């Protein structure tokens, strides 16, 4: 049978394809802009027939109706990185959160700790050899395809065809569902003057020839706009946003001084708009790889001058970083923060950065805190932290004592909170009050 005959034999409706899901099974859903919304809707439509189906994914876009209260007992979500569409369900106890480094997720599938039954994904139409591209979102999905019992592909001509480790052959797929609709988009967060002030401090740490890990949010977007005077930058990251397009078109990001996959922008997925989808389509400047490759700290470290830029919810006076929860309430996930912080720390000339505004909640709460909120998760340990950046400056913590850390972090906190932070640091015996004896 030719691949085209095999393709036609596997072609069916979404409703028929989703009949393969059985009660008690585990379903992987491709994430981000690759979220297969037609297949997800068809799965939800089967809810009355199904019980205790576990749905596993990272941050998806669009609706996650399977987390609604009326579907308890039918579906339960396990989040490996939480998006806004599932946070409420996790907080309410209807869904679960698994703290894990992105670089280690695929090992759960491969080693049987989290075996998969069914994969739902969205791909480009097949090429002349029967290969379909995962397009915007390789992430962990290619490994999921290799490990699952049954793979369902939503084939959408709007999905870009991307280069690298992105291809799935029709022989690896059990069911094909043809659709045609725009991909789900994630529009860049507009950055503020505050974000720009933080970004300028971050940009001051980025040398020419650096390889960048980019992220989501106002600060990463603002950082990209502050790099116009840099030369020969490269990309090695889990995620690429729209902001790289102009820098690549202008030759500022060209990868010519990269020490790993020179000339290639290496990523596991993109989160952006149609403009970005068009830019990556058949673009040989991009090399899409599995997350277990892009985020492996040992691989990251092979990039000289690796600059990892990550954010935080809180940083305490000893340097502990909370980035995945609001107290006991899970908010996002470990993501690639520690993967890249550790990789950059071991890179020749590497720069591991935690960047955050000094204040939260419209300027009413300090993000530099005496101690983390009760129940807050430590994503990056104080021994791993090197640079902490706010709009008020840069604190370098690596190898520093608790006294030196407290002094440096108080120096980049919002001025309105510095006295409060100093008072705590004195009571905790981290430091002595300047010009006064430490109270007994």
Buried (B, 14 or more C-beta within 10 A) or exposed (E): EEBEEBBEEBBBEBEEBBEBBBEEBBBBBBBBBBBBBBBBBBBBEBBEEBEEBBBBBBBBBBBBBBBBEEBBEBBBBBBBBBBEBBBEBBBEEBBBBBEBBBBBBBBBBBEEEBBBBBBBBBBBBBEEEBBBBBBBBBBBBBBBBBBBBBBBBBBBEBBBBBBBBBBBBBEBBBBBBBBEEEBBBBEBBEBEEBBBBBBBBBBEBBBEBBBBBBBBBBBBBBBBBBBEEBBBBBBBBBBBBBBBBEBBEEEBBBBEBBBBBEEBBBBBBBBBBBEBBEBBBEBEBBBBBBBBBBBBBEBBBBBBBBBBBBBBBBBBBBBBBBBBBBBEEBBBBBBBBBBBBBBBBBBEEBBBBBBBBBBBEEEEEBBBBBEBBEEBBBBBEBEBBBBBBBBBBBBBBBEBEBEBBBBBBBBBBBEEBBEBBBEBBBEBEBBEEEEEEEEE
